[in-house]
Amino acid sequence: MPYHRSGDASAQADKLSGIVEESDLYEGFAPHVETSEIKTLDFYNLPKPTGKEPALRSYTEIQQLLQQGKKRDVKNILRENSWPINSPIRAQLWPMLCGQHLTKQQMLDGFYWEMVHQVFGTTELSEKPIMLPAFVDATHCLPYHLTSTGRAVADRIVNVLGYDCPDITYSPVLYPITSILLHFMSEEEAYMCLAGLVGSKEKVFINQTKLQHEVTWKTVMQIAKKHTKSAISYFQRICPGLKLERVFMDWCWWILAGLPFQHLVRIMDCYFHEGIKVLYRVALVVLNLFHKECQSNNEWSPDNIKNDIGNALIKFCKKIPVSPAKLLHAAFSIRGLSTQYISRIFIKTEMLLKSRSVLNSGSKQLIKSRSSDNLPTSQSQVNIQMMSHTLTIREHFGLPGTKNFIKTWTDRQFLFTLWSWLPVRITMYQPVLLYTTEEHGCSLTTFYVRVEQHEPTLLMIKTCNNEVFGAYCSSRWFERNVKDDKGQRQAYFGTGETFLFSLYPERAKYPWVGIEGDKDLGHSSELFMAADSKMITIGGGEGQAIWMDENIRFGKTDGCKTFNNPPLCPSGDFEIRVLEVYGFVGI
């Protein structure tokens, strides 16, 4: 069974002044840690703070700020407070930081141990080795300073997590993060922390598929090309045949396998609150520092590193010449590296790789809805045509001297056009009608109940004037409830994969304006989706591309900066005849 912290742990954390006490150097570590292996670096042999220097902040102070929704203040504290490696504050601080990301209702007392019993048939820790899940990278099961018992505990945690989260198929950093957590807390607490990081919807912490892993290192590579140009140019100059891909594939190991444990722990203080972007920033600083050392230190001369820059980077990190505080200060001083910029690079890379992945995988597990000629299968066509009230348009024509006739625009024509605009990977799944005003009534409340947990969705409107238009919405409508760092609901959400379209009388697709380049187009170019109890909005900036009222009866459409679209119907204002929302089975 796990250890439990003594009742005075909170008092210890609150009394912490930031001074490493020689009498009890390892008071902050859990019992399953080999403390004799943890050596303080010269960076900690500093004079004691004078009266002018502020004392380090306590757990209680940070807890109160989080409870007040002051996440930005917490972020600044975590960046600036260099708690010693042995600080007991982390035994409470880390579980609290990770716990704020939890979304599952699995936090009842005893839940973890029930899961352990289900997986292993007992809660006793086996003396025999445990076979690790397939998603673990066997070459990077980093234990750091865990004892043999601590390693067995880490093995058990990742097995239980794999059992509880079957969607995790590839996650090389998950084991090292588990090991780090176990240095400061019990087995059960470490599991709950991981559950929060893995289940987080607001921020990314841990990649869980090979696709996400590839998107991440390619994103880091693209960011580095812009923010560490000199370093990239230097490495390519001394190694003309160097493929950057081979270097950046291991970017996370510069940090997790290379940096001293003291540095790593301070990075984790910030990472557990802010997410993977902290690691992005640290990686850029590592590149710049390595480049600087290469020019002044013979140990890193071109002749010594040109044959294996990737391995040289990890060796350099083990001897990194700056303190944890200076490393983090440099990381958070990088300008122009906004969350929006990183997200834009990530989304573009993800869109490209997802499309390639689906086309090349030939997976038989998908519920296919696309035929070999890149059109919906006949069954999908029938399913949609039977359900849809938006895809059939009839026009009445009266010609002089002739009988009035009706021209019908068929479902098939509209369906094929719309299908050609969807992301390739989405067309591999079967569409399903989630909501229609014809059957489910005209209410935003009903709309949210039936639609909000699905991602992506296809929203289609037919007006009383027979105009047909809509939007491909990349994110869940539930995200309207997600709160920002200040504890307030975010006004807009969604990603650059969202697009608008018009089917009748004009056929046109209006993608996100930022999809063509990396230029920062400003906040108004990223107003994808917004919603509350009174309205739904898609697109913004000098107008709203689609706006609908709470009764799903009236709406308006304007040109907007997000999609650079014209109004989707000539009059601008419209009355809704039918609204339909489709999801996709199997995603």
JOWOGI-V523622 format. One record per backbone hydrogen bond with DSSP energy under -1.0 kcal/mol. CO is the residue of the C=O (numbers start at 1). NH is the residue of the N-H. If there is no record, write none. Layout:
co,nh
CO,NH
CO,NH
This chain:
co,nh
6,9
8,12
9,13
10,14
11,15
21,24
24,27
26,29
32,147
33,35
34,37
35,38
41,44
42,45
44,46
50,53
58,62
59,63
60,64
61,65
62,66
63,67
64,68
65,70
66,69
69,71
70,74
71,75
72,76
73,77
74,78
75,79
76,80
77,81
81,83
84,87
89,92
89,93
90,94
92,96
93,97
94,98
95,99
96,100
98,101
99,102
104,106
108,111
110,114
111,115
112,116
113,117
114,118
115,119
116,120
117,121
133,136
135,171
137,140
140,142
143,146
145,34
147,151
148,152
149,153
150,154
151,155
152,156
153,157
154,158
155,159
156,160
157,161
158,162
159,163
160,164
161,165
165,168
171,174
173,177
174,178
175,179
176,180
177,181
178,182
180,183
181,184
183,30
186,190
187,191
188,192
189,193
190,194
191,195
192,196
193,197
194,198
195,199
204,276
208,169
208,170
209,213
210,214
211,215
212,216
213,217
214,218
215,219
216,220
217,221
218,222
219,223
220,224
221,225
223,227
224,228
228,232
229,233
230,234
231,235
232,236
233,237
234,238
235,239
239,242
243,246
244,248
245,249
247,250
248,251
250,253
252,256
253,257
260,264
261,265
262,266
263,267
264,268
265,269
267,271
268,272
270,273
270,274
271,275
275,278
276,280
277,281
278,282
279,283
280,284
281,285
282,286
283,287
284,288
285,289
286,290
287,291
288,292
289,293
290,294
291,295
293,297
297,300
298,301
301,304
301,305
302,306
305,308
308,312
309,313
310,314
311,315
312,316
313,317
314,318
316,319
317,320
323,327
324,328
325,329
326,330
327,331
328,332
338,342
339,343
340,344
341,345
342,346
343,347
344,348
345,349
346,350
347,351
348,352
349,353
350,354
351,355
352,356
353,357
354,358
355,359
356,360
357,361
366,368
369,377
371,374
375,371
377,381
378,382
379,383
380,384
381,385
382,386
383,387
384,388
393,409
395,407
397,405
399,402
405,397
407,395
409,393
410,414
411,415
412,416
413,417
414,418
415,419
416,420
418,421
423,426
423,427
426,429
430,585
432,583
435,581
436,439
436,440
443,447
444,448
445,449
446,450
447,451
448,452
451,454
452,478
457,473
458,582
459,471
460,580
461,469
462,577
462,578
463,466
467,463
468,503
468,504
469,461
470,501
471,459
472,499
473,457
476,479
477,480
478,481
479,482
482,490
484,487
485,71
488,484
493,529
495,498
499,472
500,510
501,470
502,508
504,468
508,502
510,500
512,515
522,525
523,526
526,528
528,539
529,493
530,537
535,532
536,548
537,530
538,546
540,562
541,561
544,558
546,538
547,556
548,536
549,552
550,444
553,576
554,549
555,574
556,547
560,564
562,513
569,572
572,557
574,555
575,464
578,462
579,437
580,460
581,434
581,435
582,458
583,432
584,587
